[in-house]
Amino acid sequence: MSSLRRKICFLDCFSGISGNMFLGALLNAGLSQETLLAPLNQLKLPGWKLTSSLCSASGLQATLVQVEVDETGGHRHLSDIRTILEQSELDPLIRERSLAVFTRLAEAEAHVHGTTPEKIHFHEVGALDAIIDIVGVVAGLDLLGIEEVICSPLPLPHGGWVHCQHGDIPLPAPAVCELLKGFPVYGVKLQQELVTPTGAALVAELSKSFGPMPPMTLEQTGYGAGSMQRQDGRPNLLRLMMGRKQVAEEAQQVEVIETHLDDWNPELWPHVAAKLMEEGALDISLTPMQMKKGRPGFLLCLLADPAHAMHLKNIILSETSAIGLRFHTVQRMTLPRTIIELTTPWGTVRAKKVRSSRGIRITPEYEDCVKLAEHHNIPLQTMYTAIAQRTQQHPDTPE
């Protein structure tokens, strides 16, 4: 399956994240400014200029992005942002994801200020530079072909203040705390803003999961520089590591997540199972069992890599009646495997090609076989027999 080798990126936020740091990391990782300007110009907004330059922090070369704007003030509502995006010529997916980032930001600000998202003045966030940062990041990920973003836990300062339109507010900014609710964070002894509201909104909306770097074939690393100088002298950089999702082969560390369900409708299981697999579960099972007091119940068991574990736990707690989970880390070993395509008299099907010390075995994907069997009105068994004969005749089927 191609998704096993899709392009992903890991955001190593050792010094936090902002919109321009994210954009700088994308440019430093290989995205050209000329290519990026094409979708940004589709916003049809005058009065801005994007510049990028190489700089050095602790001997590391990074890209610093700056958006120069003519306007002052720049207060906008969510409806204004929506209008700008809807009237643009952006690709619908980029437009939709950009609006989702702004909506998440508006909801956080509204919660903090005790109002509604539509009444929020975006202030600095609604200014042109923030619009370019957010749309630029969404478009940049798309241009680089990145299908999945994983983010490290985020550092938050122990104290300090930042000035905004409302006056001085404590760090971390209240909107940042709201945006990062449910995500892993940790404190640092620094009284400076490390995670901006724009940066928090971007990772909260665009990241599929938070945790350690997932297994990948590393292809490129980029550093985005922030304009602030850290008081402790450490580099104010965001590191973006980009590559192909690695197919598991040898011994690896996974997390086993379990829960008992004794007051849940099992008719919901196909939906829950499909969602868990789509969101990164390595394997799942549901086993009938006898619970205390003689009631029938189920054991839900799931395998997850560390990068997806927290996200999958939240899905279980929201999609089932579970009020608690057990989890522990184990080692597992899997055989090298690839996804190939097999030609049958009725069409092409995907199959797993597994290598072991005893040779190669090929197993067709069940869903593909079912679709072809139903389309051609033939028994499913007939298709499996034809595929078995095909693999016996051509055991060296190319990957």
N, C-alpha and C positions, 0 to 999 in steps of 0.2 A: 504494500500500500504506500502510495507516495507520501502520505502524511508522516510516515516513519522517518522520512528524510527531508522534511520541510525545513525551510530556513527560519531560524529563531535568533533572538538576541537576548543577552543577559545584561541588565543594568546594574553595574557595581557602584552603588551610591555611597562610597566610603566618605564622601564629603557632601552628601545631600544631592539635591537636584533642583533645577529651575528650568523654565522653558528654553532659555537661550543656551543653557548647558547641554540639554538634550539635543537641540538642533545642531550645536557645535560638534557633539560626538558623532552624529550621523554624517556630517560633512567630513570629519576627520577619518571616518571609517570607509570613505570611498564615494559618497554621494557628491556629485559636482554641484557647485552653486548655480551654474547655468541650467542644469536639469531641474533643480529645485525651483528656480524662478518661474518656470513655465506654469505650474499649477498656482503659484502665488499670484501671478499676474491675472489668473482667471477670476480672482476675487473682485477685480475691477474697482479697486480702491486706490485713489490718488494720495500723494503726500507721504510716501515712505520710500526708504532705500535700505536694502540689506547689504551689509558688508561683513566679510569674514577675514580673519588674519591669523597666522600662526603665532603662537607665543610659547613660552617655556615656564613650567612650574616644577620646582625641584628636579630640574634636568629633563622633565618629560615634555615632549612636544605636544601641544594641544591646539584646538581651533577655538578662537573667541569670536562669537557672533554678536553683532550689534545691529539694531534696527533704528535707523534715524527717521524721525517723523516730524512733519511740519505742524501738526495740530497741537493744541494745548488743551488741557481738561480731558476731553475724550470720554466723558461719562456716557455710558450706554446701558440700556436694559437688555434683558435676554431676548425680548422681541426684536430689538434692533440687530442683535447678532444673528438671529434666525433669518431676518430679512436679507442681511448681507450675504449669508450663505446660500439662501434660496435663489437669490438673483444672480449668483455667480455662475460660472461655467465649469465649476469643479466636477470631477467624477462623483456620481451619487454616493458611492461608498465613503469617499473622503469627506464629502459634505456631511453625511450622516454621523460619522465618527467624530468629526470636529464639533458638531452641535452637541453630541453626547457629552463631550468633555466640558463644554460651557454650561450645559444643563446641570451636570454634577456639581460644578463650581457654584452655580446660582443656588442650588438646593442647600449646599453647605453654608453659604453666606446668609441665606434666608433663615436657617435654623439658628445661627449664631446671633443674628440681629432681631429675631422674633417677628419676621414678616414672611411674605410669600416670594417664591422665586421670580415671579413676573415683576415685582415691585423693587427688586434689588437694583441699585446703581452699581455697575461693575467697577467704576472708578479706574484705578490703574489697570485692572484686568481687562476692562473693556476698551482700553486704548489700543491704538493701531499696533504698537509693538507686541502686545500680548496676542492679538489676533494673528499676526504673522507668525509668532512663535508656535501657537497651538496648531494652526492649519499647516504650518511648515513641518512640524513633527509628524503629524498624521500622514501628510503627503510623502514625506521622506521615508517613512517606514514602508509605504506602499511602493515607492520607486525602487527601493532596495530589495523588494520581494520578501520582506520579513512578515511571516504569518503568525508568529507567536512571540510575546514579550514576557520575560520573567524578570522580576525585580528583587534585589536584595533587601533585607530589613533596612529601615531608614533611620538615620541619626537625627535626634532632636536635641536642642540645647537645654541646659538645666535652668537657664534664666535669661535675662536681658529683655530689651524692648526694641520695637520697630515702629517707626512713624508711618502712619497711613492717613487717609482722608478723614477718618474719625478721630485722629489724635494718636497718642502713644498707646500701643497695645502690647501685652506680654508675649514673649516667645516661649514655646512655639505659638505662632499665630492661631487664634481660635478657629479660623476656617480650616487651617491645616490639620488641627486636632480632629475636627469633624470629618474631613475628607479621608483621614487615615484610620477612622474607626474600624476595628476588625482586622487591621493589617499589622504585621510585626514592626515594632520600632524599638529603639534603645536610646538612652540618654548619653550625652557627651558633655564634658566640662568646658563649655564654650558659650559665651553670651552673644552669639551672632546667629542670624537667620541662615539655616542650612537648607531647609526645604521651604520653597515658596508656595503660595496657594496654587499658582499655575503648574508648578512641578508636581505637587501633590495630586491635582486633578488629572494630569496626564497619566501618571502611573496608576492611579486608582481606577481609571476608566480603561486604559489600554493594556495593562498587565494582566495576563491570564492567571499568574500565581506569584507568590512572594516566597523567597527562601534561598537556599544555596544555588550555585551555578549548576544547571542540569548537564547530563552527559551530552556532549556535542563534538563534532569535528570542527575545531576552531579555524575560521577562515580570515577574519579581520578583527582588529581592535582599534577603537577610536576614542579619543579623549576630548571632551568638551569643557572649556574653561568658563568659570564664573568671573564676574567683574569684581567681586569682593575679595579682599586679601584677608585670610584667616589670621586671627590674633596669635594662634599658637605656631604659626609659620608653616603649617602643613599645606600641601597643595589643594587648592579649591577646584577640584576636577571631578567630572563624571566619566567613568569608564564604561564604554559599550563594547561588548564582546559578541561577535556575530559569527554564525556558522550553521552547519546542518545538524539537525537532531540526530543523535547517534542511536543506531539500533543496538539494543542490548545483546551482548555476546557472552562474556565470561561472568565470573563472580561479581555480584553487585549488591549494594545495600538498598533495601526497600523497607517500607513501613507497612505493617499489617494493622488494619483498622477493623474493629469488630464491635457489634452491638447486638443485644437481644431485643426482639420486638414481640410483644404479647398483646398489643391492642391496636393492631394495624391491619388495614385492608390489603391483602396480597395482590388484589387486582391491579394495584398501582405499580407493582414491581417492574413490568416491562418498560414503563416510562422512566422510572428511577434508574434502572439498569442502563438504558440507552443514554441517559443524561450523564451518568457517572463515566461511562466509557468515552463519550464525546469530550468530556472535560479532563481526560488524562489518566483515568484508572488503568492499571496494568492488567487487572483481572478482578472479577467479582463473583460472588456466589450467594445463594440464599438457601439455607438448609432447614427443613422442618424439625422441630424439637418439642419436647414436653417441658413446659415451664413449671415454676412453683405453683402450688395450689391446684395442680392438675390441668392447668390451662395449656392449650396448644399455642405454640409461638414459632419464631424463626430466628436463626442465627444469620446475620448479615456479615459477610467477611469481604474485605477489599484489600487489594495490594496497590500501593502507590509509591512512586519515586518521591524523594524528599521535597522536590520543588513543587509538586502538586498536592501534597498531603493536606495542608491546611484548607485549601480551596475545596477539596473533596469532602473533608470533614464537615464543612459548613453546608454543603449540598445534602449530606445525609441528615443533618440536624434539621434542615428546612423542609426536606421532601418526605421524611418519614416521621413516625411518632417517637423516635428515639430522643431521650433527654440526657443521654450520656454516652461516651464512647471509650473503648479501651484501645490502646495502640502500643506497639513495640517494634523495634527495629530488628530485622533479620538479614542474613545473607542468602542470596539465591544464585544459581548458575543456570544459564540458558545456552542453548546451542546457537551457533551462527545461523542467521536466516535472512532471506531477502524475499521481496515480493516480485513475482514475475507475471507475465501474461501468457496464457495458453490459447491456442487457436483450436476451436471445435467446429464441427460441421454447421453449428447453429450460431456461432459468434465467438467473441473473445471473453475469457473469464480470467480473473486474477487468481493467483495461487501462492501459497507459501512454499519456498524451497529451503529445506532444512538440511544442514550438513552435520553428519556425526561420524564417529570412527567406523561405523558400519556402512557408510555410503550416504546417498542422497535420497530424501523422500520428499514428495511433492503432494501437497494437500490443497485442493481447490477451495476458494472462498464460497461458503454456503449461499450467501445472499446473491452472488452473481449467478450461480447455477440455478437458483430458484427463479430469478427473473427470466433467464433464457428458456427454462423449461415451461414456464407459464406462457411466455410469448409465442413459443412454437407448439404449445399443447402436446408436449411429450412427457413421459414419466421421468421424474427426477433421477431415478435409479439408472435409466438409460444414459443420461448425461454423465453420471459418475463413472459408469462402465467405460464410456468412450474416452473420458479423460484418463482413466487408469491405463487403458490400452495405449493412449498417446504418450504417456510418460514412460511406459515400459519400452516402447519402441525408440523413444528419444530421451534417454536418461540424462543426456548432457544439455537439456533445455537451457538456453542462454538466459542470463539474468536481465 
